[in-house]
Amino acid sequence: MTAEAATAAEPTELDDTKPLRKNRDFTLLWGGQTVSQLGTAVSVLAFPLLVLALNGSAVQAGALGTLQAVIRVTFQLPAGAFADRWNRKRVMQVCDAGRAVLFAALATAILLDSAPLAVIFAVAGAAAVLDVLFGAAETSIVSQLVPRSQLPEAFASNEARSYGASLAGPPLGGFLYAFGRSVPFLFDALSYLLSFLAVSFIRRPADPKGEQEKGEGAAKKASLRHDMLEGLRHVVASPFLRAVILMAAPVNFALTGAQFASVLTLTESGHSPRALGIAQGCIAIGGLLGALFAARIQRLLPFHRLLLTALTALVVLLAASTVLNGSLAMVAPLATGLFLAPAVNSILFGRIAATTPAHIQGRVISVVALSATAAASLAPIVVGAVVEHRGGTAAMTAVLAAAVLSLVAATLTRRTLRESAPAQTPPPMCQSV
């Protein structure tokens, strides 16, 4: 990465002496997304419950989740290109308004007993498209709202927000669903409306290219394919980003696969749904605590050493969980393994945001995210097949092998990761890949 590129990515006229919590624009973005992600987590539980209540088919409920996952992977690269083409603040406003309308319409249809399966799938699919586009714009806009030295701290705050929403959302969704099938979706619609208002009050401009570059960028905007290839070429040309992808893909597969394997093996061992819910909550708490302490953790070690330490610890902890397979105690190592993930991920995203030119950040981040999420999205089906044919211990061994592969990749590329680290003392911590 050239010095010019790093300079291009760095936000201008931002006060890095002011604490992040006093950054008005970032606080508005963070607060709006806290409510929005909580609403999303609520509907994640409400959607399958609704399908089961209306049709009684577990296959259809699973197909709905698969549809959303496929859409998120498919639209990841185009979403990054669109986030770089358009004003990011406006993109987020349109996505929030669109999702608010979609979920309000679905809630109304449920109240009127006119919500067939096709309508539910259509709303879920359209919302997934807007989710991906909003995510690309939101991740890219952070470097325009936050000084470069505070980027890791900002992404760490986002990480804590995500873990908190995933922890509180499902219980709240079940509570709201008990009042009526439409209530969780009304709540989600309201959450997007509040996010829309928060984004609207952000003052700082969010045009990735700037007014002076709109004319010369018009030709490029004619080809979406050109824009996506430009993002891919940027990633391929960066030794640091190549190293990140080599490490991130298998470790995300391992983390997602381990959590899914724990659900299947604990179910087969006869544990109750209530016990399973508590176990999954404990795993999420590990990530939430890690996000809250991320800033302190980052100050302890240089990035490359922190990364190797986290991956080594994860391998050891997954091995312990494999030994404890079938017992509720197996979730304790998994929760501990997630503790260091937010610190590592936030540094990665902070580094990408600080060194990538603003006009291409959406595409670059989308390529990295796609590499991680595509691998993670394969984990449930792979782990499910292994559990069914070989058993839970074999499934945990498979995810352990993926974690070892990530550790090997990080070890082989440690020189690149060390040389690409920021020159100053490691900043506070950030978000996960």
N, C-alpha and C positions, 0 to 999 in steps of 0.2 A: 504494500500500500504506500503510495507516494505521499510526501508532505502536503502537496497541493490538495490531494483528495481528502486528507484529514482536515485541512483547513476548511474545505468546502462543506464538510459535514458539520462543523462546529457551529452551534448557534451563536448569533451575534447579539450584542447589547443585552446580555442576560447577566444578572448579578449573582455570582457564585459565592458571595459572602453571606447571603441571606439563606436561612435554613429552608429546606425543601418544603416543609409544612407551611411556610409563609409565601410560597409561590402560588399566587392566586389562580393562574391558568391551569397549572398542573393539579392543584387541589380540586378545582371544578371538574376536570377530566376524571380524576381518581374517584371522587365522590359519586359522580354520575355513573361510572362503570361499576362501582360497588353495588349500587342498587340494581343496575341492569343485569349484572352477572348473577345476583341473587335471584332475580326473576327468571333468568334462563335455567338456573339449577332447579327451580321450582317446577318448571314445565318439563324438564328432563324426566322427572318422575311421573308427572301428570299425563304425559302423552301415552306411555304404555298402559297406564291404568285406564285411560279413556278407551283405548282400542280394545282392551280386555273386557271392559264393561259393555261395550256396544256390540262386539263380535265374538268375544270369548275365545280368541285365537292367539296363543302364544307365538305362533309362527308369524302372524301379521304384526304383532307387537314388536317382534325382533326385526322384521323387515323394515319397519319404520326407522329404527335406530340405524340399520345398515344403510338405508337410503340417505340419511343425514350424513353419515360418515363418508360415503362415496362422494357426495356432493362437495363436502369440505375439502377432500383431497383433490378432486377434479378441478375445482375453481380456485385453488390456492395460487397458482402462477398468474392466471388472468387478473385475479384480485390485486396482486402486487403491482401489475402493470397499470391498472386503472387508478390505484392509489397514487402512483407517480404522475399520471397524466392530469388528474383533476385536483382541485382544491380539497385538501384532506378534511378540513373542518366541514365543508359542504357535503362531502361524501358521508361523513358520520351522521350529519343531520338527516340526510335522505334515508339512510339505513335505519336510523332510530324511528323516524316517522313511518316508514314502510312496515317495520316490525310491529309498531304500536297498532297500526290499522289492521294488520293480519290477525293479531291475537285478539283484538277487540271484535273483529268479524267472526272469528272462530267461537269466542265465548257467546256471542249473540246467537249463532247457529245452534249451539248446544242448548241454550235456553229455549229456543224455538223447536227443539227436537228435529232439527234439519241439518245434522252434521254427519253425512255418510262418510264411509271410509275414504273415498276419493278426495273429499274436501279436507279431511285431516292430513292425508299424505301431501296434498298440494300446499297447505299452510306450512307444514313441517319442512318441506323441500324448499319453498321460497324463503322461509326464515333462515335456513341453513346457508343459502346463497348470500343473503344480506349479512349474516354473521361473519362469513369469511371476508367479505369486502370491508366491513367495519373494522375487523381485526387488523387487516393489513394497513388501513389508514391510521388507526389508533396507535399501533406500534411504531409506525413511521413518524408520527407527529411529535412523539415524546422529545426527540432531539431538537425540535423547534421551540419547545416550551421550557426545557430544562438545560442549565449550563452543562457543558461536557463533563466537568468534574463530578457532577451529581447524577449522571446517567445511571451508574450501577445502583445507587440508592433508590432512584425512581423505579427501576425495573424490579428491585427487591420489594418495594411497596406494592407493585402490581402483582407480584407473586403471592404475597400475603393475602391480598384481596381475592385472588382466584381460589386459594386453598380455603379461605374463610367462607366464600360463597358455596363451594362444593361440600363443605361440612354442614352448613346451616340450611342449604337449599332443600335437600330431599326431606328432612323432617318437617320443614315448613310446608313443603308441597303436599305431604300426606295430611297435615293438619288442615290446610285450606281445602283439599279435595273432599274431606269429610263434611264440609259445609255445602258442597255442591260441585258437580263436575266442571262447571264453567268458572268457578272462583279462582283456581290457579292461573288460568289463562287471562282473566281480567287483571290479576296481580301483575302478570308478566307485561301486559299491555301498558299498565300504569308505570312500570319500571322503565320501559323504553321512552315513555313520555317525559319522565323526570330526567333521563339521560339526555334527551333532546334539548331540554331547557338548559341543562348544565353546559353542554357543548356550545349552545348558542351564546352563552355569556363569556366564552373564551375570547380574549381580546387579540391575542397575537395572531398575525396572519399565518396561514398554513398552506400557502402555494409552494409546492416543492421546487419549482423552477424559477419563480419570480416573474414579474411583469416583463422585464426586459428580454426574457428568453422565450416568451410565448410565440413570437413570430418564427424564430428559427426552429422551434420545436414542433411547429405545425406539420411539417412534412413527416416527421417521425410518428406523430400521432395518427397518421393515416394507416399504420400497420401495427396491429396488436402483436402479431407474430414477431416483428422486429423488436418491439419493446421487451417481450419475454426473453428472446434470445440474447438481448443485451444484458439482462440480469443474469442469465445463465453463464454468459462469457465472463462477466465480472467475477462470479463465484469461482469458476474454473481457473481463472488467472490468479487468484489469491491463494497462496500456500496456507495462510491462516484459516480461511473459510473451508478449504478442502480438508484440513485437519479436523475442523469442527464437525463437519458432516461425517467423516469416518468414525469419529468418536460418538456423535450424538445418535446416529441411527440405531446401532445395536443396544446402547444403554436405554433408550426410550422403549425399544422392544422388550428389554429385560424388565423394566419397571412396570410397564403395562401388563406384560405377561405374568409377572409374579403376583400382582394384585388379583388378576382374573383367576389364576391357578388357585389362589388361596380360597376364593369363593367356591370354586368347584370342589376342591378337596375337602373343605370343611363341611360342605353340604353332603357329600358322599359319606363323611364320617358321622353323620346324624345330628349335627348341630342345628339348633332352631334358627328360624329367620331373624328373631330378635338378637341372638348371639352373633349372627353374621353381620347384622347392622352395626352392632357395637364394635365388632372387629374392624370393619371397614372405616368406621369413624376414628378408631385409634390410629389407623394408617394415615388418614388425612391429617390428624393432629400432628403427626411427625413432620409432615411437610409444612404445616402452618407455623409450628415452632421454629423450624429451620428458616422460614422466610422472615420471621420476626427478629431472629438473631443473625441474619445474613450479614448485616453491616459489620458486626463485631467479628464474625468468622473471617471475613475477607481481609481484615487487617492483620490476621495472624500469620499468613503465608503468602508468598508470591503466587500468582494465578496458576502457573504450571504445576507447582507443588501442591496447591490446594486441590487441583483437578485430579492429580495422581493419588493423593490421599483419599479423596472422596470415592474414586473408583475402586481403589484397593479395599476400602472399608465396605463398599457395596458388595464386592465379591465375597468377602468373609461373611457378611451378614446374610447374603442369599444362601451361602452354604449352610449356615446355622438354621435358616428357615427350612431348608430342604431336609435336614436331619429331624426337625420338629414337625414335619409334614403330617397333617391330619389333626394336630392339636391346636387349640386356640392360641397357644404360646407362639405359634409360627408367625403371627402378625407382629410381634414385638420387634424382631430383627428387620422386618419390612418397614415399619414405622421409623426405626432408627436409620435405615438406609436412605429414607427420603429426607432426613434432617439436613444433610449437606447439599442436596440437589438445588434448592433455591439460590444458595450462595454462588455455586458454580454457574448456573444458568443466567443469573443476573449479570455476572461479569461478562459472560459471552455476549449477551444482548447489548450491554452497555458498550462493549468494545466495538461491536458491529455498527451501532448507531453513531459512535464517535468518529469512526474512520471511513464510513461510507458516504459519498456525496449525497446531499439531501434529495436530489432529483431522481436517484435510483434506489433509495433505501427500501421502498415498498417491494420492489422486485427481488432485491438481494435477501431481505428478511423472509420473503415468501419462499424462495428456493431453499433456504436453510430449514424453515418450518416444514415445508413439504417433505424434505428428506427425513425429518424426525417423525412427523405424524404418519407418513406412509408406512414406515416400519412399525410404528406402534399400533396402527390400525389392523395390521396383519396378526398381531399377537393373540387376540381372543380366539380366532379361528384355528390358528396353529396350536395354541395351548389346549383348546377344547378337544382337538383331534388326538393329541398326545395323551391327555387324561383319559379319553374314552378307550383308546387302544392299548396304552402302556401304563396308565395309572398316574396318580398325583406326583409321586417321587420322580418319575421320568420327566414330567412337565417342569417341575422345579429345576431339575438338572439341565433342561434345555435353556431356561432363562438364565441360569447360572453361566452356561457356556456363552450366551450372548454378552453378559456382563464382562466375562473374561476377554472376549474379543474386543470390547470397547477399551478395556484397560491396556491391551496389547497395542491398539491403535494409538492411544494417548502416549504410551511409552515410546513408540517408534517416531512420533511427531513432536516429542517434548521440546526439541530444540526450536522448531518452528513456533510452538506455543510460547516458549520463553522469550524469543526474539520479538514476537508480535505483541508482547504485553506492554501496557502503558509505562512510560518512563518514570512517572512519579510513583509515590507510595500507593499501594493498592487502595482504591477508593472503597466506599461502602458497597453493599451487595445488591443483586438484581434478580431477574426472572429466569424461568427454566425453559430449556429447549424442548 
